[in-house]
């Protein structure tokens, strides 16, 4: 009787061992079929290769230097600005990418992208910024006639002196009067007779960083035979 019991116990143990071995083999085979876990930490990092679109020719005063990281999908994009060297006592200061100078000369500015090349390795690039003297706008002369018919009128003006530091004109309506005037860029559209006052603005065109402004009175009529005042 004891012989039979021992025999049955041994058979149970053997069957358990066989089952465990079969299960282990099945699990191992399944693991072999699974793709390896990839470490994409390095592959996901996109380094900075350049900083471009920096304004290297400016005028005395406060100006934006611009700046753009290349490539546009670089992992780290924040540019920090610092002054490396000044010449001719221009006394330059930086606030972000805005450079403030008091006189002409040049300044060396460094752009830094922290961890731009790799973790723990910054990207840096220096730029020579040439600062030209500021020349203020003196006055504008309206191009064309200040007397026109109802409809569309092109707005344009000549800037004096012609070497003024800033010459781009932004137009706006100060007083539409009875003309029901609207403006889109440099096109003035009137719908009725009357006088409309338009303003030409040149950003930073005056001294001390102020805008230069000058108003023009434009008389419009729905009759080409209308006699305008001298």
Rosetta blueprint (number, residue, H / E / L):
1 X L
2 X H
3 X H
4 X H
5 X H
6 X H
7 X H
8 X H
9 X H
10 X H
11 X H
12 X H
13 X H
14 X H
15 X H
16 X H
17 X H
18 X H
19 X H
20 X H
21 X H
22 X H
23 X H
24 X H
25 X H
26 X H
27 X H
28 X H
29 X H
30 X H
31 X H
32 X H
33 X H
34 X L
35 X L
36 X L
37 X L
38 X L
39 X L
40 X L
41 X H
42 X H
43 X H
44 X H
45 X L
46 X L
47 X L
48 X L
49 X L
50 X E
51 X E
52 X E
53 X E
54 X E
55 X L
56 X L
57 X E
58 X E
59 X E
60 X L
61 X E
62 X E
63 X E
64 X E
65 X L
66 X E
67 X E
68 X E
69 X E
70 X E
71 X L
72 X L
73 X L
74 X L
75 X L
76 X L
77 X L
78 X L
79 X L
80 X E
81 X E
82 X E
83 X E
84 X E
85 X E
86 X E
87 X L
88 X L
89 X L
90 X L
91 X L
92 X L
93 X E
94 X E
95 X E
96 X L
97 X L
98 X E
99 X E
100 X E
101 X E
102 X L
103 X L
104 X L
105 X E
106 X E
107 X E
108 X E
109 X E
110 X E
111 X E
112 X E
113 X E
114 X E
115 X E
116 X E
117 X E
118 X E
119 X L
120 X L
121 X E
122 X E
123 X E
124 X E
125 X E
126 X E
127 X E
128 X E
129 X E
130 X E
131 X E
132 X E
133 X L
134 X L
135 X L
136 X L
137 X L
138 X L
139 X E
140 X E
141 X E
142 X E
143 X L
144 X L
145 X L
146 X L
147 X E
148 X E
149 X E
150 X L
151 X L
152 X E
153 X E
154 X E
155 X L
156 X L
157 X E
158 X E
159 X E
160 X E
161 X L
162 X L
163 X L
164 X L
165 X L
166 X L
167 X L
168 X L
169 X L
170 X E
171 X E
172 X E
173 X E
174 X E
175 X E
176 X L
177 X L
178 X L
179 X L
180 X L
181 X L
182 X E
183 X E
184 X E
185 X L
186 X L
187 X E
188 X E
189 X E
190 X L
191 X L
192 X L
193 X L
194 X E
195 X E
196 X E
197 X E
198 X E
199 X E
200 X E
201 X E
202 X E
203 X L
204 X L
205 X L
206 X L
207 X H
208 X H
209 X H
210 X L
211 X L
212 X E
213 X E
214 X E
215 X E
216 X E
217 X E
218 X E
219 X E
220 X E
221 X E
222 X L
223 X L
224 X L
225 X L
226 X L
227 X L
228 X L
229 X L
230 X L
